[in-house]
């Protein structure tokens, strides 16, 4: 996800938001902070969903789950699961972002 984020860092219409859900550690916040400590991520926000409200609200049934929303906040794409082929994941995300942008601008 770092590579995908870096590829779109200059696009003001693209924002990456990561929400940590289903955290099992006793001190959930500390566990997440330790994971991100020293990593080169510059997310708009890191959210910790301690009550799994995002899970139920967005019908998340596996992790990681990736959503691409258009400018109006409409979910255009949902992808569940991890793919070890980072290049494919980055390309897939780029395609979803492009299509969501086109749909949002009325060109699709």
Secondary structure, DSSP 8 states (H G I E B T S, - for coil): -HHHHHHTTT-TT---EEEE-S--SSSHHHHHHHHHTT-----SEEEE-TT-HHHHHTT--SSSEEEEE-TT--EEEEEES--S-HHHHHHHHHHHHHHHHHHHTT--
